[in-house]
């Protein structure tokens, strides 16, 4: 089939690597994971910290991350009720790759913006 054949072509088949990309391809997933990297946080704190995300979208994002085993939800029996979200051990393994991606964006973002400007001008 060409240059992409072989055991290292994990993104070309329906497999775990593709699932991982689907999870982190959503910008809110990456932002929420990173926001939780310094410890447990309440929903409202996450909304304030992240900025630009609606409560509904954050709730959907946290539920999806919890279903995938990356985040846990802790509900405390208090009055008023308190709920915190926290990274799981698995979720913490994504923080370094997210930081690497952020560094790449910082280093290469201006070049991408220049390319977009050139494409729009041409």
C-alpha positions as CSV (number, residue, x, y, z in Angstrom):
1,X,0.0,0.0,0.0
2,X,2.9,2.4,0.1
3,X,5.1,4.2,2.5
4,X,2.6,4.0,5.4
5,X,2.5,0.2,5.8
6,X,3.9,-1.3,8.9
7,X,3.4,-1.7,12.6
8,X,4.2,2.0,13.4
9,X,1.2,3.2,11.4
10,X,-1.0,3.4,14.5
11,X,-3.0,6.4,13.2
12,X,-4.1,4.8,10.0
13,X,-6.2,2.0,11.6
14,X,-9.1,2.0,14.0
15,X,-7.1,1.7,17.2
16,X,-6.2,3.2,20.5
17,X,-3.9,5.8,19.0
18,X,-6.8,7.2,17.0
19,X,-9.0,7.2,20.1
20,X,-6.3,9.2,22.0
21,X,-6.1,11.7,19.2
22,X,-9.9,12.1,19.2
23,X,-9.8,12.8,22.9
24,X,-7.1,15.4,22.8
25,X,-8.1,17.0,19.5
26,X,-10.9,18.8,21.2
27,X,-9.4,22.1,22.4
28,X,-11.5,22.2,25.5
29,X,-10.3,18.8,26.5
30,X,-6.7,19.9,26.4
31,X,-7.4,23.1,28.2
32,X,-9.5,21.4,30.9
33,X,-6.8,18.8,31.4
34,X,-4.1,21.5,31.7
35,X,-6.3,23.5,34.1
36,X,-6.5,20.5,36.4
37,X,-2.7,19.9,36.3
38,X,-2.1,21.8,39.5
39,X,-4.7,19.9,41.5
40,X,-8.4,19.4,42.1
41,X,-10.8,22.2,41.1
42,X,-14.4,23.0,41.4
43,X,-16.5,23.5,38.3
44,X,-16.9,27.3,38.8
45,X,-13.2,27.7,39.4
46,X,-12.5,25.9,36.1
47,X,-14.9,28.2,34.2
48,X,-13.1,31.2,35.6
49,X,-9.6,29.8,35.1
50,X,-10.3,28.6,31.5
51,X,-12.2,31.6,30.3
52,X,-14.3,31.5,27.1
53,X,-16.0,28.2,27.9
54,X,-19.6,27.9,28.8
55,X,-20.6,26.0,31.9
56,X,-22.5,23.5,29.6
57,X,-19.5,22.9,27.4
58,X,-17.2,22.5,30.4
59,X,-19.7,20.0,31.9
60,X,-19.8,18.0,28.7
61,X,-16.0,18.1,28.4
62,X,-15.5,16.9,32.0
63,X,-18.0,14.1,31.5
64,X,-16.2,12.9,28.4
65,X,-12.8,13.0,30.1
66,X,-14.2,11.1,33.1
67,X,-15.7,8.4,30.8
68,X,-12.3,8.0,29.2
69,X,-10.6,7.6,32.6
70,X,-8.7,10.9,32.6
71,X,-10.6,12.8,35.2
72,X,-12.5,11.9,38.3
73,X,-15.5,13.7,39.8
74,X,-15.7,13.9,43.6
75,X,-19.0,14.9,45.2
76,X,-18.8,15.8,48.9
77,X,-21.7,15.4,51.2
78,X,-21.7,19.0,52.4
79,X,-24.1,21.9,52.6
80,X,-23.9,23.5,50.1
81,X,-22.9,20.6,48.0
82,X,-19.3,20.6,46.7
83,X,-18.0,18.9,43.6
84,X,-14.3,18.8,42.6
85,X,-12.7,17.4,39.5
86,X,-9.2,15.9,39.5
87,X,-6.9,14.3,37.0
88,X,-6.4,10.5,37.3
89,X,-3.0,8.9,37.1
90,X,-3.8,8.3,33.5
91,X,-4.8,11.9,33.0
92,X,-1.6,13.2,34.5
93,X,0.4,11.3,31.8
94,X,-1.0,13.8,29.3
95,X,0.3,16.9,30.9
96,X,3.9,16.7,29.6
97,X,2.7,16.1,26.0
98,X,0.3,19.0,26.4
99,X,3.1,21.2,27.6
100,X,5.3,20.1,24.7
101,X,2.5,21.0,22.3
102,X,2.1,24.4,24.0
103,X,5.9,25.0,23.6
104,X,5.6,24.1,19.9
105,X,2.8,26.5,19.5
106,X,4.7,29.3,21.2
107,X,7.8,28.6,19.0
108,X,6.0,28.2,15.7
109,X,2.7,30.1,16.1
110,X,4.1,33.3,14.5
111,X,5.2,31.3,11.4
112,X,1.7,29.8,11.1
113,X,0.1,33.3,11.4
114,X,2.5,34.6,8.7
115,X,1.5,31.7,6.5
116,X,-2.2,32.4,7.0
117,X,-1.6,36.1,6.2
118,X,0.2,35.2,3.0
119,X,-2.5,32.7,2.0
120,X,-5.2,35.3,2.7
121,X,-3.3,38.0,0.8
122,X,-2.6,35.7,-2.2
